[in-house]
Each structure stands twice: as structure tokens, then as C-alpha cells.
């Protein structure tokens, strides 16, 4: 079966290469750059090729193309028997309607909402103690004010809708660049972003960068901000790269355009900055001052004009102070647009010369 699938894939895509390894044939797509990359404290790799096959779980969802085909047929058939009074849905083609259905299904799964009364609301709390988990509260989940039990993201509905809106915007306006998330937990927001690229931009060449230590947050030893201390040592926030990769596999969304960067950001960002040509959406979820400057000083100049920065941790977080200091020293005043009670985003409108010496000397103010 493996050989039949390999032959079929090669016939469909002449860019696929076959390499012999003993008596087995392994199919590899061209990589965007040579990987895996191994540093002393980090690794950059493609789970599709570089993850131990014995650790890969089953795929539970149809690939997006097959899902869309099935539901486009359903929508076309059902529409012949109804008069749609909703202006927004009436204006969609069956293909567009099916894409919206698919994206909404992914949102409900990654957020845990699909499980309804089987889902739990976990009380957000740092530290090694067991977390309190009570009955699922949908209104709390809307704003991302609890942690999911069974889902893949704690971002909540409003922030998932924001990822949807901004990726749709950069695709429609042909803003160049890949998608990156720095701080992914179980990978839910990155999974949604990958799903969006698949259905909103078929055959997209954009890469999805999934960046995390995959062992929790750093200890804040640099003391760049008083509030940087105490974010580590929370097992509920420590999720291995194998678990995150398997979450991509579960949704049928792990392919050669998904790149993992494993390690603290001060280790991974310098290498990624040399490999990334451009970005269209940067989603930062590192909470801390230290984690935020690691990303901004290495990648902000890669963000295309018209692209976006999403700050998952804005109101009341040290990451907000890091951004404001970054704005001040570079003389920019982007319009900050709130998403919910915790998060915000801005659109890049001007090129700036990154004062990298500040990062080297830890002089951020």
C-alpha cells in the first residue's frame, strides 16, 4: 500500500523525489531550506519528514480538499430546495459556503467547543499544582478567559476569528509572506491558520512556522522586566513537539510546508531570521518581555507592509511593555486594535531599520 501511494504521489507531483534507504523507498518533497537544523539548544525541522514514524498517530479528519468537495455537493443539493434569507450566506458560492463550514468546524474542534458538556473549563493559574477544572462555560471561552481541557488552543473564539480575518485580508490583498506563531501550546491556532491557507489560497506556497520551546516558558533569568519571573514550572503549559505534530496529523494538515522551531526564542529566532524571506502574519504568544523582544528584533523587518502582528498577551502582560519599548526606540506609533480583553493586533504600515545593537546589549528603552 505504501508503494502504491508513493507511486501515485510521484505521478501527481513531479517535484517529489524518491531516495533509497536499504530496501525501503522513502518519498521526500523538496524542503524550503536544508533541514533538520540542530543547534546546541534548538532544532528546526519538518515533522512530516523528521518525526519518528512510530510516534505518529492516526489522521482523523479528511484533508480539506476532500471535505470541501463533499460539502459543496451537499450545499448545492440543499440550496435547490430552500430560499436563503441571510444576505451573507446567500452571496456565497457553494464552494465558498463549504469553505466557511470547514473553517468553522476546525474552530469548534481546536477550541474544544465541539465537545459541549463533555468539555471542561480549566482555571488559568501558573505553577506546578493541579488545575481546577469545572463545567464548560461558553461565554468564558469566547474571550479566551479559561484554558481548554480537550481542545488544542486556549485563545478563545474571538482570537480564532481574528486569525481568520487577518489571513483572509493578506491573501485577498496579495501581501507576501509566511505565517509564524511564536508560542503555540498544543498548536490549535497554528492548525487553524494552516487550514485557512489550505482553503483560502489553494496550492499556497506560504510556510507555517510553529515555534515553541515545547517545554514551557523560560525562567526569566535575564530580568528584563520584573514581571518576567514565575512563568516557568507550569506543567499544563508544557506540551511536547510530538503532541503538537500529532495534532496537525489528526486534522490532516501536516505537510512539507509546516516547519517546527523547537527551543527558546533567543536560540531559534536568529537562525529563522536567516531562513525566512518574508512574513505576512506574526502571531506572538510568549507572554514575557524577554520572549517578545527575541521575536521582534529578529523578525519584524521580515514582516511585509500590509502584514499584521497579533499579540495574544497584550492587556496586563509584560509582552505589552516590550512592544511599547520597541515602538518608542524605533519611532513608530502603530494603531493598536483590541481583539478581546486580553489580546490586540496592529498592521505594519512603514519600514523601519531595526536597531539590533539594542538587542545585543539588552538596551531596550
GILIN-V717594 format. One record per backbone hydrogen bond with DSSP energy under -1.0 kcal/mol. NH is the residue of the N-H (numbers start at 1). CO is the residue of the C=O. If there is no record, write none. Layout:
NH_CO, NH_CO
This chain:
5_1, 6_2, 7_3, 8_4, 9_5, 10_6, 11_7, 12_8, 13_9, 16_13, 17_28, 19_26, 21_24, 24_21, 26_19, 28_17, 37_44, 39_42, 43_262, 44_37, 45_260, 49_46, 50_46, 51_47, 55_52, 56_53, 60_250, 61_250, 67_63, 68_64, 69_65, 70_66, 71_67, 72_68, 73_69, 74_70, 75_71, 76_72, 77_73, 78_74, 79_75, 81_78, 82_79, 90_86, 91_87, 92_89, 97_93, 98_94, 99_95, 100_96, 101_97, 102_98, 103_99, 104_100, 105_101, 106_102, 107_103, 108_104, 109_105, 110_106, 111_107, 112_109, 114_108, 115_112, 116_113, 118_115, 119_116, 121_134, 122_147, 123_132, 134_121, 136_119, 141_137, 142_138, 144_141, 145_140, 147_122, 152_110, 153_110, 158_142, 160_156, 161_157, 162_158, 163_159, 164_160, 165_161, 166_162, 167_163, 168_164, 169_165, 170_166, 171_167, 172_168, 173_169, 174_171, 175_170, 178_278, 179_207, 180_281, 181_209, 182_283, 183_211, 187_184, 188_152, 191_187, 192_188, 193_189, 194_190, 195_191, 196_192, 197_193, 198_194, 199_195, 200_196, 201_197, 204_201, 208_257, 209_179, 210_259, 211_181, 212_261, 223_220, 228_225, 229_226, 237_234, 238_235, 244_240, 245_241, 246_242, 247_243, 248_244, 249_245, 250_246, 251_247, 252_249, 253_248, 258_255, 259_208, 260_45, 261_210, 262_43, 263_212, 267_264, 268_264, 269_265, 272_268, 273_269, 275_272, 276_272, 279_302, 280_178, 281_178, 282_308, 283_180, 284_310, 285_182, 288_286, 292_288, 293_289, 294_290, 295_291, 296_292, 297_293, 299_295, 300_296, 302_299, 303_300, 304_279, 306_348, 307_304, 308_280, 309_346, 310_282, 311_344, 312_284, 314_342, 315_342, 317_314, 319_287, 320_317, 322_318, 323_319, 324_320, 325_321, 326_322, 327_323, 328_324, 329_325, 330_326, 332_327, 337_345, 339_343, 340_343, 344_311, 345_337, 346_309, 348_307, 356_354, 358_355, 360_356, 361_357, 363_358
